Amino acid sequence: MPLQRSISWSSALRDLKDDRKRRPAGALGAQASIAFQARIRPLVVAGQYDRAAIMAVAVFAAKTHQLAYGSTWAAAMSLALKSA
């Protein structure tokens, strides 16, 4: 007699969804902060990335994130640079 297994597709898809990496707290805020600052100081000039502008915008976003969430500077800066 063969063994039969039933698969619940809803629970399987839910498990797949839960396995995906979740965004850290404040990621959307950091992206919004960077988008706002990028309007003032463009991150791409003449087709090349402006590293100084990227760092300035990331530092601003990291300070904002650190004040809002109380995270370490390294974690805040990491999140800000990934968002930039």
C-alpha positions in Angstrom: 0.0 0.0 0.0 1.6 3.3 -1.1 2.0 6.1 1.4 0.1 9.2 0.4 1.0 12.7 1.6 -1.2 15.6 1.3 0.3 19.0 0.8 -1.3 22.1 2.0 -0.4 24.7 -0.6 -1.4 27.6 1.6 0.9 26.6 4.5 3.7 25.7 2.0 3.5 29.2 0.4 3.2 30.8 3.8 6.4 29.0 4.9 8.2 30.2 1.7 7.1 33.7 2.4 8.3 33.5 6.0 11.7 32.3 4.9 12.3 35.5 2.9 14.5 38.1 4.5 12.6 40.8 6.3 13.5 44.4 6.1 15.2 45.8 9.2 13.4 48.4 11.3 13.7 51.8 9.8 14.7 50.7 6.3 11.8 52.6 4.7 12.6 55.7 6.7 16.2 55.6 5.7 15.2 55.2 2.0 12.8 58.2 2.3 15.5 60.3 4.0 18.0 59.5 1.3 15.5 60.2 -1.4 14.7 63.6 0.2 18.4 64.5 0.5 19.2 63.2 -3.0 16.9 66.0 -4.4 19.1 68.6 -2.7 22.4 66.9 -3.5 22.4 64.6 -6.6 24.1 61.3 -6.1 25.1 60.9 -9.8 26.9 63.7 -11.6 27.8 63.5 -15.3 27.0 59.8 -15.4 29.3 58.9 -12.4 28.5 58.3 -8.8 29.5 61.2 -6.5 31.0 59.3 -3.5 31.2 62.4 -1.4 27.5 63.1 -1.9 26.6 59.4 -1.2 28.5 59.5 2.1 27.0 62.9 3.1 23.5 61.6 2.5 24.2 58.3 4.2 25.6 60.1 7.3 22.5 62.2 7.5 20.2 59.2 7.2 22.3 57.2 9.7 22.1 60.1 12.3 18.3 60.2 11.8 18.0 56.4 12.1 20.2 56.4 15.2 18.1 59.0 16.9 14.8 57.3 16.0 15.7 53.7 16.8 18.7 54.0 19.2 20.8 51.6 17.2 24.6 51.6 17.1 26.4 53.8 14.7 27.7 50.8 12.7 24.2 49.4 12.3 22.7 52.7 11.3 25.5 53.5 8.8 25.2 50.0 7.3 21.5 50.5 6.8 22.0 54.0 5.3 24.7 52.9 2.9 22.6 49.9 1.7 19.7 52.2 1.2 21.7 54.8 -0.7 
